């Protein structure tokens, strides 16, 4: 009886998740805020023209939002005297772009007050920012509502860590309705952006009782990383996740992983599964760029529908950092 009840409950969750995602549409704001996508696209273009590195920042914000309570903008909420919010959780301390998102939200509010959610604005900004650096594009259906809860501990519990092995990564993605294929494709987002040394320092210092450096890391690259991340500056120094083309959205990430130069243990872990290793190997050449762009777009379309709030759920925040 308990098993039957559990199966019914799980089926309800799946049906409910699909139903809310199906409530999203391309013309959701066609009557209430017809200029929305132009406003966001123009504002994002201005931001990226000034600070191109924020393209990676916005993409990371989107990922970190969707993996905790779904794509509800909860990562944007500030902590209060009575609650530590997601953005102040350890995995999120290096997130960037909050002020810029608030500026875009303010522009949207000026045109369409109280209509467009921060969750939808983040989804549009992340897509438009990657397009501005000549990366892939993807379709963004709209109609998300903003969450009203943001808890730091949930970010720590739900975000896949940079030291995860392949089993942990697959389990993490599966818990969000994403496949092993989505895992290896979305990992390709590490082709842009920077990381603090603390996120991988365990690979280059005191890796184990018998080895100082992770044996799965290219020795020459490990030496370079030690030079860029001296033990005295681990908390402040940063390095590009793709040292060859750090500001270009391309397939060089897979070339690096194939050569044992993936920055994180979670990158190296992609070589420990037959499917993910095959994807890495077949997409490590520039001729695969268009295929990767297509795949990345499809996986992003799936990810930005995780756990969305629609209808009367949640709210439309007036400012993204504060619940109404």
Protein Blocks (a to p, Z undefined) as FASTA:
>chain_A
ZZmmmmmmmmmmmmmmmmmmmmpcfklmmmmommlmmmmmmmmmmmmmmmmmlmmmmmmm
mmmmmmngpanhlmmpccdfkbccfklgmklmmgghklmmmmmmmmmmmmmghkbcfklm
mmmmmmmmmmmnopacddddehiacdfbdcfklmmmmmccfkbcfklmmmmmmmnopafk
lmmmmmmmmmgccddfklmmmmmgokbmmbmbdfkbcfklmmmmmmmmcfklmmmpccdf
blmlmmbccfklmmmmmnopafblklmmmmmcfklmmmmmmmmcfklmmmmmmmmmmmmm
mmmmgopaehjehcddfbfkbcZZ
